[in-house]
Each structure stands twice: as C-alpha cells, then as structure tokens.
Amino acid sequence: MPIDYLVNGYYNDYTLTMWSIQKGGLNVSVLETKLLTKHYGKARGIENVSINIEKGEIFGFIGPNGAGKSTTIRTLLGFLKPSGGSARIFGLDCFSRGREIKARLGYVPAEVSYYGDMRVKELLEYSAAFYGKSSNGSESKKGRINELCEIFGVEIDKRMDSLSYGNKKKVAIVQALLHEPELLIFDEPTGGLDPLVQNSFFEVLRKEKSKGTTIFFSSHVLSEVEKMCDRVAIIKEGRILRTESIEKLRGNRYRKLKLDHTPDSKPDVSGLPGVTSLRSGSGYTEFMYNGDINALLGALALTRLDNVCIEEPSLEEIFMHYYSKGE
Amino acid sequence: MTLFLRELNRNSRSFIIWTTSLVTSSVLMMLLFPYMQTNIAEMMKDMTGSMPEGMVSALNLGLDFSKVLPFFAYLFQYIILFSAIYAMLLGAGILSREEGEKTVEFLLAKPVTRNGIITSKLSCLLVYLVVFNLIFAAADYAAIRIVSEQDFSIKLFILLHFGQLLIQFVFALTGLLISVFVTRTATIYPLSVGVVLLMYFISIISGISGKLGDLKYLTPFEYAMPADIVRTGGIEPVCYVIIGALIVACTAGTYVFYNRKDIRA
C-alpha cells in the first residue's frame, strides 16, 4: 500500500501512480483503450480497438485510408460516441472527463478548418485563452507563440482563410504545442508540409519527447513512422492487426528470398514451416521466410540453383505482408 | 467566457446590420404618421368597407389608424416578421456554423464541455436579442414622440416590444434545436426562413376564418400579435404558458440531443 494511504487514510489515482513509479516496476499508461468500438450506420467504424500508450513514448498508428485511424482518434476526443468498450487518457474516462483531459492535450486534425475570419495571431491567442492563465505569464505565452511560429515559418498576420493547406496545418501544429500539453495527438500531421518543415516538425517532436511528452500520431507514410516511433499499432478495416515495437517488427527475422533456377529444377519449399507469400514462375521462386535458417538451407541444398538472394525486407514490405495476410 | 466573448464578436456584424436596417425601417414608417393621420381613418373606412370581413381581421385593418399606438402596432407586425427571421437565423446558425464550417474540431479539442458550448452560445443569443429590443424600444419611442403629441399607454408600448422579444426567443430557440440535427449551411438557412414564413402564413389564415381560429395557437406570431395587444390591452395568459413551455422544451432538447450526437466534422 502507498504510504499516503497509511498516513492520510486515503489514496487516489495519483498516489497509486506515484507508488508504481517509485517501485519502478510498472510503466505509466497515458492512453489506454479496451475493446473500443464505434459503428455508424452501415459504414464501418472501428471494432474492439485496444491500445496502450505509455508515458514518454512516440506511438504510431498506421493503416491505409479509411482503416479507422481518424475514427479512433475522434472517439478518444469525444467527438463520436462509442458503441462499446472503454477509453482512458491520464487514467481519466474519455467520455465523462473530457474537459480535464483536453486541458492537458494538444490535437492536430488531419484536415484543418479553422475560423477563416481570424488572423493567425488571433486564432493562436483565442486557442491559448481556453487554457487559462498558466503559471508563466502572458508575456512568455506571446514568446512561445513567436518562437513556434518562427520554427515553422508561420506568418502571423495572415487571415486563416488565405492560407494554403500546408500553412493551415502549421498553424494547427503551433496551436497544439502552445500550452505545452502532456499528450500530443496528431492525425496525419505531415500531410501538406514540405520536406523542410517536416524535418523541423520531427525535430520538435524529438524535443517534446525528451521533455517527457507522450505523442500519438497516425500516418499512412511508413518511413516517418519508422523514423520517429517507438511502437506502432497497425489498423486495417477497423481492427488492430498488431501492436509492436519498431525494433521487434524489424527483428521478426523475416527474410525475403529470391531464387533463380532452371525451369525444371524448381526447389520445393512449400512444405517448409515459416514460408509465406510464395510466388514462383518459370525460372524463379520468391518467398518470405521466418523459420529456421538451417532447415531452409538444407532444403535448398537438394536442388541446383543459379542464384540466391536473401534480403532483409523493408518495413514497408513487412506491413504489406500483414495487410495481404488479412488476419 | 472565452467562447462567449468570441461569439459576441463573431455575430456582431450581422447584429449591427439587422438592427440598423429594421430600426430604420420602423422609424421611417412612423414618420409617415403625420401625413396619414388626417385622412387615413376615412381612407381605411372606404377600403375596408369593400373587403371581406375575414380579410380585414386577418390583416388587422380594423384598428383606429388615427391613434398613434394602433398605427404603430399595425406597422410593427411586419417588423416582427423580419425580427423573427433574424432571430431564427441567429439561433439556427450559432451552433451549427461550427459544424458547417468544420471548426468544431478546433472547439471540441479545447477544454470545454458540450454543455459549456451551448451555454456560451445561448447566452450570446439572449444578450443580442435583449439588446436588439432595447435599441428598438428606444428608437420607436423617440419616433412616436417626434410625430405625435397624443398620449399613449407606455405599458402597451413596452408590451409590444416585450412581445417581439418573446416571439424572437421562440424562433431563436426553435432554430437552435433544429440546428442540432440539420447542420449543413446550405440547408439550415433556407429551412429557417421557410419555417418563419410558414408560421406567418398560418397566422394570417387563422385570422381570416373563424373556423380556423384555433390554428393561432400553432404560430408564435399570434402569441403577441401587436394588433391584439393594442385591442385587448395585453397578452393572453395561455400564450405566456405556451411561450414558456416552448422555450423550456427547445432549450432542454438542445442540451440533451447535442450531448448525445456524434459530431462528424
């Protein structure tokens, strides 16, 4: 039992959390969904989505368009009412304590539509006003607006409706970072950003991470997920296929094999455990393999090959592998 | 408070335009009174004599137009039609605009509750409608004093404007409730104007025929019809009850259904 309990005769989420941190055993979950489900009408929503994001990690949420990434995020933020399951952020129920949660998070939508009649500066000040007077005064708030706008090259005096898609996105990113939230939720944040700005964006994310900020971002661009994330959840047709650390995904020891051979000396690998995505034509055989490497070499030694090529697949191929398996 | 102030600011332009144009119309029409006062009574008698009785009562032509307050009340019923359109558009737009323009994704990501959003917007609505009628009453009072030295009942004069305020409340809150379900800008505004015009039409119909007289309880315009206020000296108690019930029902409905709905930007 936590010492607070013994002294004060009560405990709450906070003391329990602190207790776990002191014990050093448990990781602190910042965002947790259990069997979260959202149906709307006939359209597919999400089905039994369970994810768990720990404090200080960058968590990627990856899947093709329409897989349910935005639906999940919008349900977490309370825009959509869940059909089932539960969701907690900072240990608070997303559907009854949304206001407290939102005071501590920043959100960037996939498609930014902010008040067209406002200038960028007004919008940022309006946004900041919702978070009340922080411990640092309004002067430093202005300082932070200017600092962030400089990093992203946001023109502060322009009207929102005169901005391009990418420039609106930048304003949304600044708006989300402004109040120094503990959790950042980005829905396809890099869409519309040029490579230079993308780099500054990732630089800022790294800085936020080093401060202990937790980051959850959805994407369908694998390279950025690969570059930034500690862990990823793969979503397809509303269901989570897999949640895995990037390292482990890569370390799954999948190998891509290409064999060249004469048309009649086709090696028989179909019976080998660990062979998937087998394709062969006259003179070549290709497959993915994650079984025992000695068994494979043994099987290959039985036939005459012209050439063999063993590659580590790119993350992209690993994902395609998951999608095509459709599990 | 942040949202409330933003709403005041955001709706100020339309408020200024509507208030200026309607107050100006009302005042300008009152300025005609001295020219009409002398021969209008005679003229109206000739005109209404040849009209069917239902028509005369439906259009409230039976008032004594040589008196300043009945004259004002007659004109004011047309002003109220436009005030009602303004109120309905304001109510229908204030909440749905966030969804129509997809800015709701910004708002809902802030530390606000949906109830908080409604309360801020509702407060803005109330403030604007009250200020609208205060400006109206002041301008009309000045106009009447300029054109006529007749004595008139201040109580009835205030009641006419209070009636306008009540009618506006009913339409604004109806608009607010409808806008929870219909959020597309291209649909909600024409729909709002259509509802107001339909109600006005019912109001005229109910005046034409005695048989259809009970229809008048269907339309907010009849709850505080200026001609009736001048003629009977007040607003029927049953109308206060209906207005109160409608205001409560629309407000409660807005809170309940807005909290339940999926907001898809």
Interface residues (C-beta under 8 A of the other chain):
Chain A: Y40 R74 L77 G78 F79 L80 K81 G98 R99 E100 K102 A103 L105 G106 Y107 P109 E111 S113 Y114 Y115 G116 D117 Y126 S127 A129 F130 Y131 Q175
Chain B: T2 R6 R10 E101 K102 T103 V104 E105 F106 L108 A109 K110 P111 V112 T113 G116 R260 K261 D262 I263 R264 A265
